[in-house]
């Protein structure tokens, strides 16, 4: 199965996101830690393996939710721009406290959720 073009987006020294495009639409996103390899042993972009770290697995789950939120089939350019703006909000993943509880870590994880409109950071448990 051919999924289309894939690109690696690197955010500082925080994370790498593999963005898989199908035509003009983002099909899926896989987030890994900055030091994790994004290529398989045969040199191809690994678009299937999960991150070794729970924090980036959570960000991947949130990215999937964001793709559903930003769906606007008649304006794919707006979708890509909005999603990339949202993704860029993770540049300070480990430096931004939760907007609700004010803590940097909760149950060993930083606030991995980003509000779709304000881009504010929340822990999963604090966003409700």
Phi, psi and omega per residue, in radians:
X1 nan 2.185 3.114
X2 -1.655 2.184 -3.107
X3 -1.673 -0.291 -3.140
X4 2.034 -2.702 -3.121
X5 -1.441 2.518 3.086
X6 -2.225 2.494 3.111
X7 -2.301 2.629 3.051
X8 -1.816 2.151 3.093
X9 -1.855 2.112 3.136
X10 -1.845 2.240 3.109
X11 -1.889 1.764 -3.134
X12 0.902 -2.386 3.052
X13 -1.929 0.634 -3.075
X14 -1.808 -0.952 -3.045
X15 -2.685 2.892 2.989
X16 -2.188 2.343 3.108
X17 -2.080 2.232 3.033
X18 -1.612 2.081 -3.128
X19 -1.881 2.021 -3.113
X20 -1.737 2.118 -3.124
X21 -1.803 2.505 2.968
X22 -2.151 1.868 -3.028
X23 1.071 -2.141 -3.123
X24 -1.683 0.101 -3.030
X25 -1.958 2.509 3.049
X26 -1.354 2.105 -3.097
X27 -1.520 -0.738 3.142
X28 -2.847 2.837 3.115
X29 -2.409 2.348 3.091
X30 -2.115 2.200 -3.094
X31 -1.897 2.329 3.091
X32 -2.320 2.844 3.087
X33 -1.147 2.696 -3.111
X34 -0.945 -0.651 -3.102
X35 -1.531 -0.048 3.126
X36 -1.457 2.549 3.140
X37 -1.342 2.423 3.101
X38 -1.817 -0.010 -3.141
X39 -1.948 2.509 3.073
X40 -1.401 3.067 -3.078
X41 -1.105 -0.420 3.118
X42 -1.509 0.104 3.065
X43 1.527 0.008 3.130
X44 -1.575 2.676 3.096
X45 -1.080 2.208 -3.108
X46 -1.561 1.714 -3.077
X47 -1.676 0.157 -3.059
X48 -2.057 -0.567 -3.060
X49 -1.278 2.466 3.078
X50 -1.385 2.807 3.013
X51 -1.109 2.701 3.045
X52 -1.366 -0.178 -3.033
X53 -1.959 2.341 -3.124
X54 -1.031 -0.656 -3.103
X55 -1.048 -0.729 -3.110
X56 -1.394 -0.447 3.001
X57 -1.120 -0.711 3.108
X58 -1.140 -0.750 3.131
X59 -1.111 -0.655 3.062
X60 -1.053 -0.784 3.106
X61 -1.055 -0.755 3.132
X62 -1.159 -0.612 3.105
X63 -1.130 -0.660 3.083
X64 -1.102 -0.742 3.090
X65 -1.124 -0.703 3.125
X66 -1.084 -0.681 3.119
X67 -1.082 -0.648 3.084
X68 -1.206 -0.675 -3.139
X69 -1.149 -0.729 -3.040
X70 -1.531 0.286 -3.140
X71 -1.197 2.198 3.077
X72 -2.659 1.391 -2.962
X73 -0.953 -0.527 -3.104
X74 -1.394 -0.183 -3.122
X75 -2.391 1.194 -3.071
X76 -1.086 -0.496 3.129
X77 -1.143 -0.669 3.104
X78 -1.174 -0.682 3.130
X79 -1.082 -0.859 -3.118
X80 -1.089 -0.785 3.139
X81 -1.100 -0.771 3.135
X82 -1.131 -0.772 -3.140
X83 -1.121 -0.745 -3.132
X84 -1.169 -0.608 3.055
X85 -1.120 -0.775 3.105
X86 -1.069 -0.818 -3.128
X87 -1.075 -0.692 -3.137
X88 -1.077 -0.391 3.131
X89 -1.137 -0.195 3.111
X90 -1.496 0.041 -3.139
X91 -1.025 -0.490 3.129
X92 -1.980 0.660 -3.097
X93 -0.888 -0.725 -3.062
X94 -1.716 0.096 -3.109
X95 -2.051 -0.087 -3.058
X96 -1.870 2.163 3.098
X97 -1.353 2.814 3.071
X98 -1.127 2.389 -3.134
X99 -1.253 -0.364 -3.136
X100 -1.599 -0.929 -3.036
X101 -1.696 -0.252 3.101
X102 1.377 0.016 -3.110
X103 -1.607 2.667 3.079
X104 -1.451 -0.603 -3.139
X105 -2.207 2.459 3.003
X106 -2.416 2.147 -3.056
X107 0.942 0.643 3.068
X108 1.399 0.071 -3.107
X109 -2.124 2.534 3.027
X110 -1.299 2.988 3.072
X111 -1.170 1.915 -3.054
X112 -1.680 -0.203 3.140
X113 -1.579 2.412 3.033
X114 -2.123 2.213 3.106
X115 -1.056 2.412 -3.057
X116 -1.216 -0.487 -3.141
X117 -1.646 -0.858 -3.021
X118 -1.623 -0.295 -3.085
X119 1.155 0.248 3.108
X120 -1.199 2.579 -3.095
X121 -1.581 2.422 3.085
X122 -2.486 2.601 2.913
X123 -1.277 2.724 3.098
X124 -0.934 -0.770 -3.083
X125 -1.260 -0.377 -3.080
X126 -1.620 -0.204 -3.034
X127 -1.402 -0.263 3.138
X128 -1.269 nan nan
